[in-house]
Amino acid sequence: MAISRRVLIGAGAGVLAAGLGYRIWDRGVFASPSGEPYAPWDHWQGGVIDGLKRPLHAAILAANPHDTQPWLFEVNASDSITVYADRIRNLGSFDPFRREMHLGLGCAIENLVRAAQVFGYTPYIRPVAGKLTLSPPDEPKAIAHITMDPGQPSRDPLFEAIPNRHTNRGLYRDREPGSGVVTGMTAVAGDENVRVVFLSDPGARRDMADLIIDATQRIIGDAQMSADSARWIRTGRREVEDHRDGISIDNAGLPSSTVMLGKLLPDLDAATQDQYWLDNTKSTQVHAPLLGAILVKDRLDMAQALAAGRAWQRMHLTAAATGLAAQPLNQPVECVDRNAQLGRHDTFRHDLQKLTNANDWEATFVFRLGYAERPALPSPRRPLDDVMKSSGYA
Ligand SMILES: Cc1cc2nc3c(=O)[nH]c(=O)nc-3n(C[C@H](O)[C@H](O)[C@H](O)COP(=O)(O)O)c2cc1C
């Protein structure tokens, strides 16, 4: 009897261990990001055989909201590319005007034109003019036409930084970047309708940090925003392989022990995920030697949204090329849009204007910069063929 109980216990332990082993494998508990969802980071330069499509390998590695990858590309005859907003890949009430979607498209255009120049084209960009409107239809919409005239191949350190640029949500050191960083970033980001403002003074940074935390609390208290964000959170290896998009725990900037535990345990519900986000925002993400904002004249102007996105991509590539880490922290502007959608009184727009000391401008993007404790990992990408526009779209 005693023997058979021991055998039973042994068999039970074996099944448990096998089950645990399966879960560890299935969820990729010890695995760092690798495999097909990350392959586009290795093929980022494409090949001569790709022709006009070649710079698109770099375009799809751009920053974009929640890694929704809201883009489609159409190569027309032999000399132009049309960029479309794939508007079904939206964040709903988190981005009710699709303003962030257009910033992300601007980021992709920046990578595209940098790569095109290196490969010997002279790209000429014509953004589609117009205003962003509330909850637009989901059909793809052309947002820019890019003519690719022949040119001379060139070298570009920002192009070379493309595969090394990753959003870093972890701890930043208490080390001031030199004053040249602010000057360099300001120069790289500026444009007639785009300005960048840096906050290095501790008081101003504290006020901005409070605003970001306040906005995060509002967002997680808004059931619709929380649900719309949760749709793009991917848990475990399988989900990442199936979708090749979204935010996963590998990219959350958490310590590796927390990441492993998070993958092993059952999936967290949206409320628990939100609480982690808030805690991490307070403890880690609002702390950096530099906080700042990208400003435009009109945040709902389509061309200005693209230009602001291009500015962020240039800044983040400059950061990557010089060993700096960067993270967008857009909660306050997300609240401005959500309040506008609901016709609610808003204080965030005014607070951002006061903090950035720019009355005739409005913030469309908030970020932090600094030296990170640990490098960030790449995020998944869909294959280029999946984002080439096939006929049938309007
Ligand atoms: C318009 C825009 C808004 C973003 N907002 C945030 C944000 O508020 N918090 C954050 O951690 N990352 C934010 N990101 C970063 C994206 O989540 C990130 O670019 C995406 O997941 C792809 O990852 P990668 O930048 O490492 O390639 C934003 C990016 C863009 C372009």
The ligand as an SDF file (V2000), in Angstrom:
LIG
                    3D

 31 33  0  0  0  0  0  0  0  0999 V2000
    2.7600   57.9640  -31.1630 C   0  0  0  0  0  0  0  0  0  0  0  0
    3.4080   56.9920  -30.2290 C   0  0  0  0  0  0  0  0  0  0  0  0
    2.9840   56.9170  -28.9130 C   0  0  0  0  0  0  0  0  0  0  0  0
    3.6060   56.0480  -28.0090 C   0  0  0  0  0  0  0  0  0  0  0  0
    3.2240   56.0760  -26.6840 N   0  0  0  0  0  0  0  0  0  0  0  0
    3.8990   55.3180  -25.7880 C   0  0  0  0  0  0  0  0  0  0  0  0
    3.6480   55.4540  -24.3930 C   0  0  0  0  0  0  0  0  0  0  0  0
    2.8360   56.2860  -23.9740 O   0  0  0  0  0  0  0  0  0  0  0  0
    4.3330   54.6570  -23.5390 N   0  0  0  0  0  0  0  0  0  0  0  0
    5.2720   53.7520  -23.9860 C   0  0  0  0  0  0  0  0  0  0  0  0
    5.8740   53.0630  -23.1690 O   0  0  0  0  0  0  0  0  0  0  0  0
    5.5460   53.6300  -25.3110 N   0  0  0  0  0  0  0  0  0  0  0  0
    4.8950   54.3920  -26.2090 C   0  0  0  0  0  0  0  0  0  0  0  0
    5.2190   54.3250  -27.5340 N   0  0  0  0  0  0  0  0  0  0  0  0
    6.2480   53.3600  -27.9920 C   0  0  0  0  0  0  0  0  0  0  0  0
    5.6090   52.1950  -28.7210 C   0  0  0  0  0  0  0  0  0  0  0  0
    4.8610   51.3950  -27.8380 O   0  0  0  0  0  0  0  0  0  0  0  0
    6.7170   51.4120  -29.4280 C   0  0  0  0  0  0  0  0  0  0  0  0
    7.2740   52.2300  -30.4170 O   0  0  0  0  0  0  0  0  0  0  0  0
    6.1930   50.1250  -30.0710 C   0  0  0  0  0  0  0  0  0  0  0  0
    5.7320   49.2330  -29.1040 O   0  0  0  0  0  0  0  0  0  0  0  0
    7.2750   49.4580  -30.9060 C   0  0  0  0  0  0  0  0  0  0  0  0
    8.3950   49.1780  -30.1090 O   0  0  0  0  0  0  0  0  0  0  0  0
    9.8270   49.7680  -30.4540 P   0  0  0  0  0  0  0  0  0  0  0  0
    9.7400   51.2700  -30.3840 O   0  0  0  0  0  0  0  0  0  0  0  0
   10.7210   49.2290  -29.3800 O   0  0  0  0  0  0  0  0  0  0  0  0
   10.1980   49.3000  -31.8130 O   0  0  0  0  0  0  0  0  0  0  0  0
    4.6390   55.1990  -28.4500 C   0  0  0  0  0  0  0  0  0  0  0  0
    5.0680   55.2860  -29.7800 C   0  0  0  0  0  0  0  0  0  0  0  0
    4.4820   56.1820  -30.6670 C   0  0  0  0  0  0  0  0  0  0  0  0
    5.0010   56.3010  -32.0620 C   0  0  0  0  0  0  0  0  0  0  0  0
  1  2  1  0
  2  3  1  0
  2 30  2  0
  3  4  2  0
  4  5  1  0
  4 28  1  0
  5  6  2  0
  6  7  1  0
  6 13  1  0
  7  8  2  0
  7  9  1  0
  9 10  1  0
 10 11  2  0
 10 12  1  0
 12 13  2  0
 13 14  1  0
 14 15  1  0
 14 28  1  0
 15 16  1  0
 16 17  1  0
 16 18  1  0
 18 19  1  0
 18 20  1  0
 20 21  1  0
 20 22  1  0
 22 23  1  0
 23 24  1  0
 24 25  2  0
 24 26  1  0
 24 27  1  0
 28 29  2  0
 29 30  1  0
 30 31  1  0
M  END
$$$$
